[in-house]
Amino acid sequence: MAEFIMIMTGAESTGEWDSYIDKLVKQGKLRGGSSLAHGLAFSKGMADQTSAISGYIRISAADMTEARSLLEGNPLFEAGGTVAILEEVPD
């Protein structure tokens, strides 16, 4: 089983986060996560920018195909937001 992080940006989500998180827990896929407050993004030589990242979820999945399938029901994704899925590199 591989570990992945879903990084969420974009749209306002008004969906049912509790039911989505419960689904991941029942499937044994949830490894953690958090909503994030407003922040800044920094690049050398450029003006500070507002970060659009609104939260992240850590999951376990067999591969990227399974990780992507876990987007179903994600309130931010369903509202048109963007979710980047990245595989964690084991130590």
Biopython code that builds the backbone (N, CA, C, O; Angstrom):
import numpy as np
from Bio.PDB.StructureBuilder import StructureBuilder

atoms = [
    (1, "MET", "N", (0.853, -1.174, 0.000)),
    (1, "MET", "CA", (0.000, 0.000, 0.000)),
    (1, "MET", "C", (0.901, 1.239, 0.000)),
    (1, "MET", "O", (1.867, 1.306, 0.760)),
    (2, "ALA", "N", (0.591, 2.190, -0.829)),
    (2, "ALA", "CA", (1.339, 3.446, -0.903)),
    (2, "ALA", "C", (0.585, 4.536, -0.141)),
    (2, "ALA", "O", (-0.615, 4.427, 0.112)),
    (3, "GLU", "N", (1.308, 5.572, 0.211)),
    (3, "GLU", "CA", (0.720, 6.730, 0.902)),
    (3, "GLU", "C", (0.668, 7.899, -0.086)),
    (3, "GLU", "O", (1.611, 8.132, -0.843)),
    (4, "PHE", "N", (-0.447, 8.624, -0.063)),
    (4, "PHE", "CA", (-0.658, 9.762, -0.957)),
    (4, "PHE", "C", (-1.150, 10.954, -0.149)),
    (4, "PHE", "O", (-1.729, 10.800, 0.926)),
    (5, "ILE", "N", (-0.909, 12.143, -0.687)),
    (5, "ILE", "CA", (-1.460, 13.370, -0.119)),
    (5, "ILE", "C", (-2.325, 14.030, -1.181)),
    (5, "ILE", "O", (-1.895, 14.227, -2.317)),
    (6, "MET", "N", (-3.550, 14.369, -0.795)),
    (6, "MET", "CA", (-4.442, 15.162, -1.644)),
    (6, "MET", "C", (-4.318, 16.608, -1.179)),
    (6, "MET", "O", (-4.627, 16.919, -0.029)),
    (7, "ILE", "N", (-3.867, 17.496, -2.071)),
    (7, "ILE", "CA", (-3.752, 18.914, -1.744)),
    (7, "ILE", "C", (-4.877, 19.632, -2.473)),
    (7, "ILE", "O", (-4.980, 19.568, -3.698)),
    (8, "MET", "N", (-5.713, 20.312, -1.710)),
    (8, "MET", "CA", (-6.936, 20.901, -2.256)),
    (8, "MET", "C", (-6.815, 22.416, -2.408)),
    (8, "MET", "O", (-6.387, 23.117, -1.490)),
    (9, "THR", "N", (-7.200, 22.904, -3.586)),
    (9, "THR", "CA", (-7.198, 24.332, -3.872)),
    (9, "THR", "C", (-8.459, 24.690, -4.643)),
    (9, "THR", "O", (-9.068, 23.841, -5.294)),
    (10, "GLY", "N", (-8.839, 25.951, -4.559)),
    (10, "GLY", "CA", (-9.899, 26.427, -5.429)),
    (10, "GLY", "C", (-11.229, 26.645, -4.775)),
    (10, "GLY", "O", (-11.339, 27.326, -3.756)),
    (11, "ALA", "N", (-12.238, 26.061, -5.369)),
    (11, "ALA", "CA", (-13.649, 26.346, -5.091)),
    (11, "ALA", "C", (-14.032, 26.241, -3.624)),
    (11, "ALA", "O", (-13.423, 25.505, -2.848)),
    (12, "GLU", "N", (-15.042, 26.987, -3.278)),
    (12, "GLU", "CA", (-15.670, 26.845, -1.964)),
    (12, "GLU", "C", (-16.414, 25.511, -1.961)),
    (12, "GLU", "O", (-17.074, 25.158, -2.939)),
    (13, "SER", "N", (-16.304, 24.791, -0.884)),
    (13, "SER", "CA", (-17.009, 23.515, -0.811)),
    (13, "SER", "C", (-18.104, 23.606, 0.249)),
    (13, "SER", "O", (-17.856, 23.975, 1.397)),
    (14, "THR", "N", (-19.293, 23.269, -0.157)),
    (14, "THR", "CA", (-20.423, 23.315, 0.759)),
    (14, "THR", "C", (-20.969, 21.920, 1.020)),
    (14, "THR", "O", (-22.001, 21.756, 1.672)),
    (15, "GLY", "N", (-20.270, 20.921, 0.508)),
    (15, "GLY", "CA", (-20.747, 19.554, 0.635)),
    (15, "GLY", "C", (-20.545, 18.978, 2.023)),
    (15, "GLY", "O", (-20.152, 19.675, 2.959)),
    (16, "GLU", "N", (-20.818, 17.714, 2.130)),
    (16, "GLU", "CA", (-20.785, 16.997, 3.394)),
    (16, "GLU", "C", (-19.400, 16.429, 3.674)),
    (16, "GLU", "O", (-19.099, 15.295, 3.302)),
    (17, "TRP", "N", (-18.566, 17.218, 4.325)),
    (17, "TRP", "CA", (-17.224, 16.745, 4.668)),
    (17, "TRP", "C", (-17.280, 15.580, 5.639)),
    (17, "TRP", "O", (-16.498, 14.639, 5.504)),
    (18, "ASP", "N", (-18.176, 15.615, 6.608)),
    (18, "ASP", "CA", (-18.248, 14.534, 7.595)),
    (18, "ASP", "C", (-18.520, 13.192, 6.932)),
    (18, "ASP", "O", (-17.886, 12.195, 7.279)),
    (19, "SER", "N", (-19.444, 13.149, 5.990)),
    (19, "SER", "CA", (-19.761, 11.873, 5.341)),
    (19, "SER", "C", (-18.609, 11.414, 4.443)),
    (19, "SER", "O", (-18.345, 10.216, 4.343)),
    (20, "TYR", "N", (-17.923, 12.356, 3.790)),
    (20, "TYR", "CA", (-16.767, 11.993, 2.954)),
    (20, "TYR", "C", (-15.643, 11.415, 3.815)),
    (20, "TYR", "O", (-15.074, 10.378, 3.475)),
    (21, "ILE", "N", (-15.326, 12.070, 4.914)),
    (21, "ILE", "CA", (-14.270, 11.597, 5.809)),
    (21, "ILE", "C", (-14.667, 10.252, 6.418)),
    (21, "ILE", "O", (-13.836, 9.349, 6.517)),
    (22, "ASP", "N", (-15.931, 10.113, 6.828)),
    (22, "ASP", "CA", (-16.408, 8.834, 7.367)),
    (22, "ASP", "C", (-16.231, 7.705, 6.357)),
    (22, "ASP", "O", (-15.852, 6.593, 6.726)),
    (23, "LYS", "N", (-16.503, 7.986, 5.088)),
    (23, "LYS", "CA", (-16.337, 6.985, 4.034)),
    (23, "LYS", "C", (-14.881, 6.531, 3.952)),
    (23, "LYS", "O", (-14.605, 5.335, 3.860)),
    (24, "LEU", "N", (-13.943, 7.491, 3.984)),
    (24, "LEU", "CA", (-12.519, 7.137, 3.925)),
    (24, "LEU", "C", (-12.095, 6.318, 5.148)),
    (24, "LEU", "O", (-11.308, 5.378, 5.035)),
    (25, "VAL", "N", (-12.626, 6.688, 6.317)),
    (25, "VAL", "CA", (-12.311, 5.945, 7.542)),
    (25, "VAL", "C", (-12.820, 4.513, 7.437)),
    (25, "VAL", "O", (-12.085, 3.573, 7.740)),
    (26, "LYS", "N", (-14.072, 4.335, 7.011)),
    (26, "LYS", "CA", (-14.667, 3.003, 6.910)),
    (26, "LYS", "C", (-13.922, 2.122, 5.917)),
    (26, "LYS", "O", (-13.858, 0.904, 6.088)),
    (27, "GLN", "N", (-13.355, 2.738, 4.873)),
    (27, "GLN", "CA", (-12.581, 1.994, 3.877)),
    (27, "GLN", "C", (-11.144, 1.733, 4.345)),
    (27, "GLN", "O", (-10.394, 1.025, 3.674)),
    (28, "GLY", "N", (-10.765, 2.296, 5.480)),
    (28, "GLY", "CA", (-9.404, 2.129, 5.982)),
    (28, "GLY", "C", (-8.374, 2.912, 5.198)),
    (28, "GLY", "O", (-7.195, 2.560, 5.200)),
    (29, "LYS", "N", (-8.800, 3.972, 4.526)),
    (29, "LYS", "CA", (-7.916, 4.748, 3.646)),
    (29, "LYS", "C", (-7.376, 6.023, 4.284)),
    (29, "LYS", "O", (-6.316, 6.499, 3.879)),
    (30, "LEU", "N", (-8.068, 6.587, 5.265)),
    (30, "LEU", "CA", (-7.681, 7.874, 5.839)),
    (30, "LEU", "C", (-6.470, 7.725, 6.754)),
    (30, "LEU", "O", (-6.436, 6.855, 7.623)),
    (31, "ARG", "N", (-5.475, 8.592, 6.543)),
    (31, "ARG", "CA", (-4.271, 8.613, 7.376)),
    (31, "ARG", "C", (-4.093, 9.953, 8.081)),
    (31, "ARG", "O", (-3.165, 10.119, 8.872)),
    (32, "GLY", "N", (-4.974, 10.907, 7.799)),
    (32, "GLY", "CA", (-4.898, 12.215, 8.447)),
    (32, "GLY", "C", (-5.235, 13.321, 7.477)),
    (32, "GLY", "O", (-5.593, 13.070, 6.326)),
    (33, "GLY", "N", (-5.118, 14.551, 7.951)),
    (33, "GLY", "CA", (-5.391, 15.701, 7.108)),
    (33, "GLY", "C", (-5.839, 16.873, 7.943)),
    (33, "GLY", "O", (-5.979, 16.773, 9.162)),
    (34, "SER", "N", (-6.063, 17.991, 7.269)),
    (34, "SER", "CA", (-6.477, 19.201, 7.969)),
    (34, "SER", "C", (-6.982, 20.238, 6.988)),
    (34, "SER", "O", (-6.542, 20.298, 5.840)),
    (35, "SER", "N", (-7.908, 21.051, 7.455)),
    (35, "SER", "CA", (-8.229, 22.291, 6.752)),
    (35, "SER", "C", (-7.086, 23.248, 7.041)),
    (35, "SER", "O", (-6.424, 23.129, 8.072)),
    (36, "LEU", "N", (-6.850, 24.187, 6.153)),
    (36, "LEU", "CA", (-5.776, 25.158, 6.347)),
    (36, "LEU", "C", (-6.333, 26.571, 6.256)),
    (36, "LEU", "O", (-7.217, 26.856, 5.448)),
    (37, "ALA", "N", (-5.801, 27.449, 7.098)),
    (37, "ALA", "CA", (-6.201, 28.859, 7.077)),
    (37, "ALA", "C", (-5.478, 29.575, 5.942)),
    (37, "ALA", "O", (-4.625, 28.997, 5.268)),
    (38, "HIS", "N", (-5.826, 30.820, 5.747)),
    (38, "HIS", "CA", (-5.195, 31.623, 4.701)),
    (38, "HIS", "C", (-3.696, 31.723, 4.944)),
    (38, "HIS", "O", (-3.255, 31.867, 6.084)),
    (39, "GLY", "N", (-2.925, 31.649, 3.885)),
    (39, "GLY", "CA", (-1.471, 31.708, 3.989)),
    (39, "GLY", "C", (-0.887, 32.417, 2.786)),
    (39, "GLY", "O", (-1.610, 32.926, 1.930)),
    (40, "LEU", "N", (0.418, 32.441, 2.735)),
    (40, "LEU", "CA", (1.138, 33.082, 1.646)),
    (40, "LEU", "C", (2.046, 32.077, 0.960)),
    (40, "LEU", "O", (2.497, 31.111, 1.577)),
    (41, "ALA", "N", (2.311, 32.307, -0.317)),
    (41, "ALA", "CA", (3.259, 31.517, -1.097)),
    (41, "ALA", "C", (4.439, 32.427, -1.437)),
    (41, "ALA", "O", (4.253, 33.590, -1.796)),
    (42, "PHE", "N", (5.646, 31.890, -1.321)),
    (42, "PHE", "CA", (6.854, 32.689, -1.507)),
    (42, "PHE", "C", (7.712, 32.115, -2.621)),
    (42, "PHE", "O", (7.910, 30.902, -2.704)),
    (43, "SER", "N", (8.220, 32.990, -3.476)),
    (43, "SER", "CA", (9.190, 32.632, -4.509)),
    (43, "SER", "C", (10.272, 33.692, -4.493)),
    (43, "SER", "O", (9.982, 34.887, -4.454)),
    (44, "LYS", "N", (11.521, 33.251, -4.523)),
    (44, "LYS", "CA", (12.634, 34.186, -4.488)),
    (44, "LYS", "C", (12.535, 35.171, -5.650)),
    (44, "LYS", "O", (12.348, 34.780, -6.802)),
    (45, "GLY", "N", (12.666, 36.452, -5.322)),
    (45, "GLY", "CA", (12.639, 37.494, -6.337)),
    (45, "GLY", "C", (11.248, 37.898, -6.795)),
    (45, "GLY", "O", (11.111, 38.718, -7.702)),
    (46, "MET", "N", (10.217, 37.337, -6.184)),
    (46, "MET", "CA", (8.849, 37.669, -6.590)),
    (46, "MET", "C", (8.080, 38.167, -5.376)),
    (46, "MET", "O", (8.442, 37.877, -4.236)),
    (47, "ALA", "N", (7.024, 38.913, -5.631)),
    (47, "ALA", "CA", (6.177, 39.411, -4.547)),
    (47, "ALA", "C", (5.437, 38.241, -3.906)),
    (47, "ALA", "O", (5.086, 37.272, -4.580)),
    (48, "ASP", "N", (5.206, 38.340, -2.603)),
    (48, "ASP", "CA", (4.439, 37.316, -1.899)),
    (48, "ASP", "C", (3.047, 37.213, -2.516)),
    (48, "ASP", "O", (2.457, 38.216, -2.916)),
    (49, "GLN", "N", (2.537, 35.999, -2.586)),
    (49, "GLN", "CA", (1.217, 35.769, -3.154)),
    (49, "GLN", "C", (0.350, 35.020, -2.150)),
    (49, "GLN", "O", (0.855, 34.267, -1.319)),
    (50, "THR", "N", (-0.945, 35.233, -2.234)),
    (50, "THR", "CA", (-1.873, 34.496, -1.390)),
    (50, "THR", "C", (-1.894, 33.042, -1.845)),
    (50, "THR", "O", (-1.989, 32.761, -3.040)),
    (51, "SER", "N", (-1.806, 32.132, -0.901)),
    (51, "SER", "CA", (-1.865, 30.710, -1.220)),
    (51, "SER", "C", (-3.320, 30.284, -1.375)),
    (51, "SER", "O", (-4.176, 30.665, -0.576)),
    (52, "ALA", "N", (-3.589, 29.500, -2.399)),
    (52, "ALA", "CA", (-4.945, 29.013, -2.647)),
    (52, "ALA", "C", (-5.185, 27.646, -2.008)),
    (52, "ALA", "O", (-6.283, 27.100, -2.120)),
    (53, "ILE", "N", (-4.172, 27.085, -1.340)),
    (53, "ILE", "CA", (-4.325, 25.767, -0.725)),
    (53, "ILE", "C", (-5.257, 25.890, 0.475)),
    (53, "ILE", "O", (-5.040, 26.710, 1.366)),
    (54, "SER", "N", (-6.296, 25.062, 0.482)),
    (54, "SER", "CA", (-7.290, 25.149, 1.550)),
    (54, "SER", "C", (-7.285, 23.946, 2.490)),
    (54, "SER", "O", (-7.942, 23.966, 3.531)),
    (55, "GLY", "N", (-6.543, 22.895, 2.124)),
    (55, "GLY", "CA", (-6.483, 21.742, 2.997)),
    (55, "GLY", "C", (-5.764, 20.580, 2.345)),
    (55, "GLY", "O", (-5.409, 20.624, 1.168)),
    (56, "TYR", "N", (-5.557, 19.535, 3.140)),
    (56, "TYR", "CA", (-4.935, 18.324, 2.612)),
    (56, "TYR", "C", (-5.500, 17.105, 3.330)),
    (56, "TYR", "O", (-5.989, 17.192, 4.457)),
    (57, "ILE", "N", (-5.419, 15.981, 2.653)),
    (57, "ILE", "CA", (-5.841, 14.702, 3.221)),
    (57, "ILE", "C", (-4.758, 13.682, 2.877)),
    (57, "ILE", "O", (-4.331, 13.592, 1.726)),
    (58, "ARG", "N", (-4.318, 12.921, 3.866)),
    (58, "ARG", "CA", (-3.380, 11.812, 3.644)),
    (58, "ARG", "C", (-4.193, 10.531, 3.556)),
    (58, "ARG", "O", (-5.063, 10.268, 4.386)),
    (59, "ILE", "N", (-3.890, 9.737, 2.527)),
    (59, "ILE", "CA", (-4.613, 8.479, 2.311)),
    (59, "ILE", "C", (-3.638, 7.347, 1.991)),
    (59, "ILE", "O", (-2.491, 7.585, 1.614)),
    (60, "SER", "N", (-4.110, 6.125, 2.146)),
    (60, "SER", "CA", (-3.415, 4.936, 1.668)),
    (60, "SER", "C", (-4.182, 4.406, 0.474)),
    (60, "SER", "O", (-5.412, 4.384, 0.471)),
    (61, "ALA", "N", (-3.443, 3.980, -0.541)),
    (61, "ALA", "CA", (-4.068, 3.398, -1.729)),
    (61, "ALA", "C", (-3.049, 2.491, -2.413)),
    (61, "ALA", "O", (-1.841, 2.661, -2.244)),
    (62, "ALA", "N", (-3.543, 1.537, -3.178)),
    (62, "ALA", "CA", (-2.664, 0.607, -3.881)),
    (62, "ALA", "C", (-1.813, 1.325, -4.926)),
    (62, "ALA", "O", (-0.645, 0.990, -5.128)),
    (63, "ASP", "N", (-2.412, 2.316, -5.587)),
    (63, "ASP", "CA", (-1.710, 3.035, -6.653)),
    (63, "ASP", "C", (-2.463, 4.338, -6.946)),
    (63, "ASP", "O", (-3.472, 4.639, -6.309)),
    (64, "MET", "N", (-1.960, 5.100, -7.917)),
    (64, "MET", "CA", (-2.570, 6.388, -8.258)),
    (64, "MET", "C", (-4.004, 6.211, -8.750)),
    (64, "MET", "O", (-4.853, 7.064, -8.489)),
    (65, "THR", "N", (-4.285, 5.125, -9.454)),
    (65, "THR", "CA", (-5.645, 4.887, -9.947)),
    (65, "THR", "C", (-6.622, 4.769, -8.777)),
    (65, "THR", "O", (-7.700, 5.362, -8.805)),
    (66, "GLU", "N", (-6.248, 4.010, -7.759)),
    (66, "GLU", "CA", (-7.129, 3.894, -6.599)),
    (66, "GLU", "C", (-7.220, 5.219, -5.855)),
    (66, "GLU", "O", (-8.301, 5.610, -5.412)),
    (67, "ALA", "N", (-6.078, 5.924, -5.712)),
    (67, "ALA", "CA", (-6.097, 7.229, -5.033)),
    (67, "ALA", "C", (-7.056, 8.182, -5.737)),
    (67, "ALA", "O", (-7.827, 8.882, -5.082)),
    (68, "ARG", "N", (-7.013, 8.212, -7.063)),
    (68, "ARG", "CA", (-7.906, 9.091, -7.818)),
    (68, "ARG", "C", (-9.361, 8.705, -7.605)),
    (68, "ARG", "O", (-10.230, 9.574, -7.539)),
    (69, "SER", "N", (-9.632, 7.412, -7.497)),
    (69, "SER", "CA", (-11.017, 6.973, -7.298)),
    (69, "SER", "C", (-11.571, 7.470, -5.958)),
    (69, "SER", "O", (-12.786, 7.583, -5.796)),
    (70, "LEU", "N", (-10.696, 7.766, -5.005)),
    (70, "LEU", "CA", (-11.140, 8.253, -3.700)),
    (70, "LEU", "C", (-11.568, 9.723, -3.736)),
    (70, "LEU", "O", (-12.029, 10.259, -2.728)),
    (71, "LEU", "N", (-11.417, 10.376, -4.892)),
    (71, "LEU", "CA", (-11.927, 11.745, -5.048)),
    (71, "LEU", "C", (-13.454, 11.785, -5.097)),
    (71, "LEU", "O", (-14.063, 12.816, -4.810)),
    (72, "GLU", "N", (-14.062, 10.669, -5.459)),
    (72, "GLU", "CA", (-15.525, 10.644, -5.555)),
    (72, "GLU", "C", (-16.142, 11.020, -4.218)),
    (72, "GLU", "O", (-15.880, 10.385, -3.197)),
    (73, "GLY", "N", (-16.964, 12.063, -4.240)),
    (73, "GLY", "CA", (-17.622, 12.547, -3.037)),
    (73, "GLY", "C", (-16.852, 13.611, -2.280)),
    (73, "GLY", "O", (-17.377, 14.185, -1.326)),
    (74, "ASN", "N", (-15.598, 13.893, -2.689)),
    (74, "ASN", "CA", (-14.826, 14.964, -2.041)),
    (74, "ASN", "C", (-15.544, 16.281, -2.327)),
    (74, "ASN", "O", (-15.658, 16.673, -3.489)),
    (75, "PRO", "N", (-16.028, 16.971, -1.300)),
    (75, "PRO", "CA", (-16.846, 18.165, -1.528)),
    (75, "PRO", "C", (-16.162, 19.260, -2.339)),
    (75, "PRO", "O", (-16.815, 19.920, -3.147)),
    (76, "LEU", "N", (-14.881, 19.464, -2.142)),
    (76, "LEU", "CA", (-14.191, 20.503, -2.911)),
    (76, "LEU", "C", (-14.068, 20.095, -4.378)),
    (76, "LEU", "O", (-14.312, 20.908, -5.270)),
    (77, "PHE", "N", (-13.694, 18.851, -4.631)),
    (77, "PHE", "CA", (-13.592, 18.343, -5.999)),
    (77, "PHE", "C", (-14.945, 18.399, -6.697)),
    (77, "PHE", "O", (-15.037, 18.831, -7.846)),
    (78, "GLU", "N", (-15.988, 17.963, -6.008)),
    (78, "GLU", "CA", (-17.332, 17.962, -6.590)),
    (78, "GLU", "C", (-17.833, 19.374, -6.876)),
    (78, "GLU", "O", (-18.683, 19.559, -7.748)),
    (79, "ALA", "N", (-17.312, 20.389, -6.144)),
    (79, "ALA", "CA", (-17.708, 21.784, -6.360)),
    (79, "ALA", "C", (-16.879, 22.461, -7.454)),
    (79, "ALA", "O", (-17.068, 23.646, -7.729)),
    (80, "GLY", "N", (-15.952, 21.706, -8.086)),
    (80, "GLY", "CA", (-15.154, 22.273, -9.169)),
    (80, "GLY", "C", (-13.764, 22.714, -8.758)),
    (80, "GLY", "O", (-13.035, 23.290, -9.565)),
    (81, "GLY", "N", (-13.386, 22.454, -7.520)),
    (81, "GLY", "CA", (-12.040, 22.788, -7.072)),
    (81, "GLY", "C", (-11.017, 21.806, -7.625)),
    (81, "GLY", "O", (-11.369, 20.796, -8.235)),
    (82, "THR", "N", (-9.769, 22.115, -7.403)),
    (82, "THR", "CA", (-8.671, 21.284, -7.883)),
    (82, "THR", "C", (-8.076, 20.501, -6.726)),
    (82, "THR", "O", (-7.841, 21.046, -5.647)),
    (83, "VAL", "N", (-7.835, 19.221, -6.958)),
    (83, "VAL", "CA", (-7.171, 18.380, -5.968)),
    (83, "VAL", "C", (-5.962, 17.749, -6.640)),
    (83, "VAL", "O", (-6.100, 16.963, -7.578)),
    (84, "ALA", "N", (-4.773, 18.099, -6.152)),
    (84, "ALA", "CA", (-3.537, 17.460, -6.612)),
    (84, "ALA", "C", (-3.295, 16.244, -5.733)),
    (84, "ALA", "O", (-3.407, 16.322, -4.510)),
    (85, "ILE", "N", (-2.962, 15.117, -6.361)),
    (85, "ILE", "CA", (-2.649, 13.907, -5.611)),
    (85, "ILE", "C", (-1.180, 13.598, -5.852)),
    (85, "ILE", "O", (-0.741, 13.436, -6.991)),
    (86, "LEU", "N", (-0.424, 13.518, -4.752)),
    (86, "LEU", "CA", (1.005, 13.233, -4.846)),
    (86, "LEU", "C", (1.330, 12.013, -4.008)),
    (86, "LEU", "O", (0.839, 11.868, -2.889)),
    (87, "GLU", "N", (2.167, 11.128, -4.560)),
    (87, "GLU", "CA", (2.593, 9.965, -3.804)),
    (87, "GLU", "C", (3.758, 10.350, -2.890)),
    (87, "GLU", "O", (4.712, 10.998, -3.322)),
    (88, "GLU", "N", (3.664, 9.945, -1.632)),
    (88, "GLU", "CA", (4.758, 10.208, -0.698)),
    (88, "GLU", "C", (5.920, 9.279, -1.020)),
    (88, "GLU", "O", (5.720, 8.119, -1.382)),
    (89, "VAL", "N", (7.128, 9.797, -0.886)),
    (89, "VAL", "CA", (8.333, 9.001, -1.112)),
    (89, "VAL", "C", (8.747, 8.402, 0.231)),
    (89, "VAL", "O", (9.000, 9.133, 1.189)),
    (90, "PRO", "N", (8.816, 7.073, 0.300)),
    (90, "PRO", "CA", (9.210, 6.456, 1.571)),
    (90, "PRO", "C", (10.625, 6.847, 1.949)),
    (90, "PRO", "O", (11.475, 7.071, 1.087)),
    (91, "ASP", "N", (10.866, 6.927, 3.256)),
    (91, "ASP", "CA", (12.217, 7.247, 3.729)),
    (91, "ASP", "C", (13.172, 6.122, 3.455)),
    (91, "ASP", "O", (14.353, 6.220, 3.786)),
]
sb = StructureBuilder()
sb.init_structure("model")
sb.init_model(0)
sb.init_chain("A")
sb.init_seg("    ")
for serial, (resi, resn, name, xyz) in enumerate(atoms, 1):
    if name == "N":
        sb.init_residue(resn, " ", resi, " ")
    sb.init_atom(name, np.array(xyz, "f"), 0.0, 1.0, " ", f" {name:<3s}", serial, name[0])
structure = sb.get_structure()
